[in-house]
């Protein structure tokens, strides 16, 4: 079961026990320069507003109603990242236009570990884009379907699906009990998070953007730990921000600042200290895709606000660690 409240998608294994749930949100962020340099993590700039497709069924494309789920607005060439929060372990699959964001393969509701095609939550706190190398992703960038930019179109040659697809599978109870017993033997730990009319022609998908340092962690539990008989899934549609007003009567969020303006202001970027965590290899199918900037250059145009930046303030984040009490 999936519920929506306060811009959070909650995937439940047990509706009577919220501890047995996984929460997913979609964060606004800077679009990092698409110049083949590797960048640290940009900040989160707040949640996107999530709305039920069913509440606007007469103003949205018929296939959106068939898919169900939720939707949120994005500007063309805007970037976003996905935030995960859960006390109970989940295996989570993420697709973009029914292309798996970890492996670059066609979407399937079945878990696979050869290669691993899912994320492990709570180990994985966020995902910023497509896995293109070990410890490297290309940022999720919203682009219109039909122009050839999206991963879906570059891999399949078709512009049919768009949006995001999410499946979540809880850990089996016996594995959970064993995992919890092992955790109880350790010192208390804390996780630090980053802060910070018909419209078919305006449906959007995700294209690969700039390169970012980010690991997709290897599953430490093994594929047998996940209960694939208890699957929750949700289709997340992306609507062009200009159309969002016509459909909902609400204004979309303002455009994010550019990476150049943000860096000039001396505001922080982030780097996660996770050198001890093994990562899955990048997907060959995804690393071969043209990024948005490359695709535009080939068409004789240029991506705006794409000047290289040199972050001078990079905050190191610990994924887990003992809380320092300091001097009082």
Backbone torsions as a table, in degrees:
resi	resn	phi	psi	omega
1	UNK	NA	140.7	178.7
2	UNK	-125.2	133.2	177.3
3	UNK	-125.3	157.8	179.1
4	UNK	-123.1	125.7	178.0
5	UNK	-154.0	129.3	177.6
6	UNK	51.9	46.8	175.3
7	UNK	65.1	19.9	176.8
8	UNK	-117.2	130.3	169.7
9	UNK	-88.6	126.3	179.0
10	UNK	-114.9	121.5	177.9
11	UNK	-97.7	118.0	-173.1
12	UNK	-104.5	139.9	164.5
13	UNK	-98.4	-28.4	-178.2
14	UNK	-143.9	108.7	-174.9
15	UNK	-66.4	-15.5	179.0
16	UNK	-90.6	-5.8	-178.3
17	UNK	-135.3	98.5	-176.6
18	UNK	-68.4	-15.8	176.0
19	UNK	-66.8	-23.3	179.6
20	UNK	-94.6	54.0	-177.5
21	UNK	-143.6	163.5	178.9
22	UNK	-129.0	127.7	-178.6
23	UNK	-106.6	135.6	-178.4
24	UNK	-128.8	132.9	175.5
25	UNK	-133.8	167.6	-176.5
26	UNK	-121.3	121.4	-170.8
27	UNK	-105.5	135.2	171.3
28	UNK	-72.2	149.7	-178.0
29	UNK	-159.2	176.0	173.5
30	UNK	-73.2	145.1	167.3
31	UNK	-86.2	113.8	-179.0
32	UNK	-71.1	155.0	179.6
33	UNK	-57.7	136.2	179.2
34	UNK	-97.5	75.5	-173.0
35	UNK	-132.9	16.6	179.0
36	UNK	68.3	7.3	167.6
37	UNK	-85.7	153.9	179.1
38	UNK	-91.7	128.4	-178.0
39	UNK	-114.7	153.4	172.5
40	UNK	-73.9	-176.4	-176.4
41	UNK	-73.5	128.6	173.3
42	UNK	-78.1	168.3	-176.4
43	UNK	-77.9	163.0	166.4
44	UNK	-85.6	136.3	-177.9
45	UNK	-114.2	23.0	177.0
46	UNK	107.7	160.5	-178.7
47	UNK	-69.8	147.1	163.3
48	UNK	-75.8	148.2	174.8
49	UNK	-74.6	123.5	179.6
50	UNK	-102.5	134.0	-178.5
51	UNK	-130.8	150.2	176.7
52	UNK	-71.8	131.6	173.4
53	UNK	-59.2	-40.3	-176.6
54	UNK	-59.8	-28.5	-177.7
55	UNK	-73.3	-13.5	-177.0
56	UNK	-131.0	34.0	-171.4
57	UNK	-62.4	-28.4	-178.0
58	UNK	-85.3	-5.5	-179.6
59	UNK	-116.1	0.8	-177.8
60	UNK	-116.2	160.7	178.9
61	UNK	-58.2	147.4	-177.6
62	UNK	-59.8	-35.2	-178.6
63	UNK	-70.3	-25.0	174.4
64	UNK	-63.9	-42.6	179.1
65	UNK	-65.8	-35.7	177.1
66	UNK	-63.2	-42.1	179.5
67	UNK	-73.3	-25.4	-177.6
68	UNK	69.9	-154.6	175.0
69	UNK	85.3	-147.5	-174.1
70	UNK	-133.7	171.7	175.5
71	UNK	-146.6	158.2	174.0
72	UNK	-148.6	159.3	-174.9
73	UNK	-92.2	144.9	172.0
74	UNK	-141.7	147.8	172.6
75	UNK	-80.5	154.5	175.2
76	UNK	-59.3	134.0	179.9
77	UNK	68.3	19.3	173.7
78	UNK	-86.3	152.2	-179.0
79	UNK	-108.0	155.2	174.5
80	UNK	-149.6	160.9	171.0
81	UNK	-132.0	158.5	-175.4
82	UNK	-105.1	129.2	-179.1
83	UNK	-106.1	136.7	179.1
84	UNK	-118.9	139.4	177.2
85	UNK	-144.2	124.4	-178.3
86	UNK	-163.1	139.5	171.3
87	UNK	-90.5	-25.6	180.0
88	UNK	-99.3	134.7	-176.1
89	UNK	-68.2	138.5	177.3
90	UNK	-135.3	149.8	164.4
91	UNK	-100.3	124.4	-173.9
92	UNK	-122.4	127.0	175.8
93	UNK	-102.5	137.1	178.9
94	UNK	-122.7	126.6	175.1
95	UNK	-119.8	151.5	173.7
96	UNK	-127.0	111.0	-173.9
97	UNK	61.6	33.8	-178.4
98	UNK	60.1	30.4	167.7
99	UNK	-112.5	124.1	-178.3
100	UNK	-63.7	126.2	-174.9
101	UNK	-72.5	-13.9	179.8
102	UNK	-95.6	-39.3	-173.9
103	UNK	-109.3	-19.0	-175.4
104	UNK	77.2	6.5	-179.8
105	UNK	-90.1	166.5	178.1
106	UNK	-62.2	148.3	-176.1
107	UNK	-62.4	141.8	173.5
108	UNK	-147.2	143.4	176.9
109	UNK	-79.8	-2.9	-177.5
110	UNK	-94.2	135.4	175.6
111	UNK	-73.7	144.8	176.3
112	UNK	-137.3	144.1	174.9
113	UNK	-114.8	12.6	-179.6
114	UNK	-138.3	79.6	-2.5
115	UNK	-81.9	166.6	177.1
116	UNK	-62.1	125.3	-175.8
117	UNK	-116.9	26.7	-176.1
118	UNK	-147.2	167.1	175.8
119	UNK	-105.8	153.2	176.7
120	UNK	-109.1	117.8	178.5
121	UNK	-109.8	133.5	20.6
122	UNK	-91.3	1.4	179.7
123	UNK	-56.7	-44.9	-178.6
124	UNK	-90.1	108.4	-176.6
125	UNK	-83.4	-22.8	-178.5
126	UNK	-160.5	164.7	174.3
127	UNK	-140.9	124.7	-176.7
128	UNK	-100.7	-11.1	-177.1
129	UNK	175.6	-161.5	-176.5
130	UNK	-80.7	136.6	179.8
131	UNK	-76.9	111.9	-176.6
132	UNK	-116.8	-4.3	178.8
133	UNK	-171.0	164.4	179.1
134	UNK	-66.1	111.8	-177.1
135	UNK	82.1	13.6	-179.4
136	UNK	-134.6	138.4	172.7
137	UNK	-129.1	162.5	167.0
138	UNK	-110.7	129.4	-170.3
139	UNK	-56.9	144.1	172.5
140	UNK	-70.0	118.7	179.8
141	UNK	-122.4	126.4	-179.4
142	UNK	-76.5	126.7	177.5
143	UNK	-139.6	150.9	-179.7
144	UNK	-63.8	143.7	172.3
145	UNK	-71.9	143.4	175.8
146	UNK	103.9	-10.5	-179.8
147	UNK	-100.0	-0.3	174.5
148	UNK	87.2	4.9	-176.1
149	UNK	-83.5	-35.5	-167.9
150	UNK	-68.8	156.8	176.0
151	UNK	-58.6	-39.9	179.0
152	UNK	-56.0	-48.5	-177.4
153	UNK	-70.2	-39.1	-178.5
154	UNK	-68.2	-30.3	-178.2
155	UNK	-89.5	-42.7	-174.6
156	UNK	-99.8	-18.0	-175.5
157	UNK	78.4	6.9	-177.6
158	UNK	-126.5	153.1	176.3
159	UNK	-120.4	79.5	-171.2
160	UNK	-116.2	-30.3	-165.8
161	UNK	-113.0	-59.7	-177.7
162	UNK	66.8	-170.7	175.5
163	UNK	61.4	-164.1	178.7
164	UNK	-122.3	148.2	174.9
165	UNK	-123.3	135.3	-176.1
166	UNK	-131.7	131.8	170.5
167	UNK	-126.2	138.9	179.9
168	UNK	-130.9	135.6	-177.9
169	UNK	-127.1	124.0	-179.7
170	UNK	-76.2	161.3	174.5
171	UNK	-72.9	144.3	175.6
172	UNK	-63.2	146.8	-173.1
173	UNK	-60.0	-42.0	-177.9
174	UNK	-66.3	-36.4	175.0
175	UNK	-66.9	-39.9	-180.0
176	UNK	-63.1	-44.7	-179.6
177	UNK	-60.2	-40.8	178.9
178	UNK	-67.3	-43.9	179.5
179	UNK	-62.6	-40.9	-179.1
180	UNK	-66.9	-38.1	178.4
181	UNK	-63.2	-38.9	177.6
182	UNK	-66.8	-39.9	178.5
183	UNK	-63.2	-37.2	-177.2
184	UNK	-65.6	-18.2	179.5
185	UNK	-81.7	-14.6	-176.0
186	UNK	-93.8	169.4	175.0
187	UNK	-70.5	156.7	176.9
188	UNK	-59.7	140.8	-178.5
189	UNK	-128.7	160.6	178.8
190	UNK	-135.9	143.3	178.1
191	UNK	-104.7	130.6	177.9
192	UNK	-99.1	132.1	-177.0
193	UNK	-110.1	152.5	170.3
194	UNK	-65.7	137.5	177.3
195	UNK	-110.9	-127.0	-171.2
196	UNK	71.2	NA	NA
197	UNK	NA	168.7	176.3
198	UNK	-76.8	141.2	-176.0
199	UNK	-131.9	30.8	-179.1
200	UNK	-55.4	-40.0	-178.0
201	UNK	-69.5	-12.5	-179.2
202	UNK	-110.6	12.1	174.6
203	UNK	-64.5	149.1	-173.9
204	UNK	-127.4	153.9	174.2
205	UNK	-130.1	-169.5	-176.8
206	UNK	-118.1	132.6	177.3
207	UNK	-112.3	155.5	176.9
208	UNK	-74.3	136.5	-179.6
209	UNK	-113.4	-136.2	-176.6
210	UNK	-71.0	159.3	-179.1
211	UNK	-81.0	136.3	-179.5
212	UNK	-137.0	143.4	176.3
213	UNK	-77.7	114.3	178.2
214	UNK	-162.5	130.2	178.2
215	UNK	-91.1	144.8	164.7
216	UNK	-107.2	112.9	-167.1
217	UNK	-73.5	143.5	172.6
218	UNK	-66.6	139.5	179.9
219	UNK	-64.1	115.1	-179.3
220	UNK	-80.9	-11.3	-174.5
221	UNK	-96.7	-27.2	-175.2
222	UNK	92.7	150.3	-172.2
223	UNK	-64.8	-25.2	-179.7
224	UNK	-69.5	-10.8	-178.8
225	UNK	-75.9	-14.8	-171.0
226	UNK	-100.2	135.5	-177.8
227	UNK	-86.9	94.1	-176.7
228	UNK	-78.3	-2.1	175.1
229	UNK	-84.9	-10.1	-179.7
230	UNK	-120.8	81.9	-176.6
231	UNK	-107.5	135.7	170.9
232	UNK	-118.0	141.9	-178.9
233	UNK	-144.2	159.1	-177.7
234	UNK	-152.5	138.1	174.4
235	UNK	-97.7	125.3	-179.3
236	UNK	-110.8	110.0	-179.2
237	UNK	-87.4	149.3	176.7
238	UNK	-115.3	126.5	-180.0
239	UNK	-113.6	141.6	176.0
240	UNK	-59.3	135.0	-175.7
241	UNK	-58.3	-32.7	179.2
242	UNK	-67.8	-33.6	177.8
243	UNK	-78.9	-23.1	-178.4
244	UNK	-56.9	-38.6	179.8
245	UNK	-64.7	-43.0	-178.7
246	UNK	-64.6	-36.9	-176.3
247	UNK	-78.2	-42.5	-170.8
248	UNK	-107.0	-21.0	-173.2
249	UNK	79.0	4.1	-179.0
250	UNK	-109.1	147.3	177.2
251	UNK	-76.7	140.6	175.0
252	UNK	-75.5	166.6	173.7
253	UNK	-59.9	154.9	176.5
254	UNK	-67.3	159.4	178.0
255	UNK	-62.8	140.2	175.6
256	UNK	-66.0	157.3	174.8
257	UNK	-69.5	162.4	178.1
258	UNK	-77.7	159.4	177.1
259	UNK	-61.9	-34.0	179.6
260	UNK	-65.7	-47.1	179.9
261	UNK	-63.4	-41.0	-179.5
262	UNK	-62.9	-44.9	-177.7
263	UNK	-68.8	-40.5	178.4
264	UNK	-61.0	-30.0	179.7
265	UNK	-76.1	-4.4	178.0
266	UNK	75.8	21.6	-178.7
267	UNK	-84.2	156.1	-168.9
268	UNK	-81.7	144.9	162.3
269	UNK	-99.9	178.4	-173.9
270	UNK	-136.5	149.3	174.6
271	UNK	-137.3	133.5	-175.7
272	UNK	-95.8	126.7	177.4
273	UNK	-83.3	94.4	-177.4
274	UNK	-138.9	38.0	-175.1
275	UNK	-63.8	-21.5	-179.4
276	UNK	-84.4	-3.8	-176.6
277	UNK	-94.8	122.3	175.2
278	UNK	-71.4	147.9	-176.4
279	UNK	-122.0	152.3	175.2
280	UNK	-74.9	157.0	177.2
281	UNK	-73.6	154.9	176.9
282	UNK	-70.0	160.4	-178.1
283	UNK	-86.6	122.5	178.9
284	UNK	-55.9	-38.5	-178.6
285	UNK	-65.1	-31.8	-177.9
286	UNK	-83.5	-35.5	-178.1
287	UNK	-70.0	-16.8	179.0
288	UNK	-84.9	-10.8	-175.4
289	UNK	-72.1	149.4	172.6
290	UNK	-74.9	135.1	172.0
291	UNK	-74.0	170.9	-179.4
292	UNK	-59.0	-47.0	-178.2
293	UNK	-62.9	-41.8	179.4
294	UNK	-63.1	-43.5	180.0
295	UNK	-61.7	-39.3	-179.1
296	UNK	-70.3	-39.2	177.3
297	UNK	-60.5	-41.1	179.5
298	UNK	-64.5	-27.0	179.9
299	UNK	-91.8	0.4	176.8
300	UNK	89.7	14.4	177.7
301	UNK	-121.1	-177.0	-179.1
302	UNK	-138.5	146.4	177.2
303	UNK	-78.1	126.8	-179.4
304	UNK	-75.9	160.4	179.1
305	UNK	51.3	47.3	-175.5
306	UNK	-121.0	21.3	180.0
307	UNK	-67.3	140.7	177.2
308	UNK	-60.0	149.5	175.8
309	UNK	-128.6	159.5	178.3
310	UNK	-126.2	88.6	-179.2
311	UNK	-57.5	126.6	-179.7
312	UNK	-101.7	-18.5	179.4
313	UNK	-118.9	98.2	-179.6
314	UNK	-114.8	115.4	-177.5
315	UNK	-87.5	126.8	176.9
316	UNK	-81.4	125.0	177.2
317	UNK	-105.7	135.3	170.3
318	UNK	-88.5	134.5	176.9
319	UNK	-72.7	-44.9	177.0
320	UNK	-145.7	152.8	178.6
321	UNK	170.5	161.9	-179.8
322	UNK	-66.5	143.4	177.9
323	UNK	-77.3	126.7	179.6
324	UNK	-81.6	127.7	-177.7
325	UNK	-82.0	-23.1	176.9
326	UNK	72.2	-168.6	178.8
327	UNK	-106.5	133.8	-175.6
328	UNK	-110.1	NA	NA
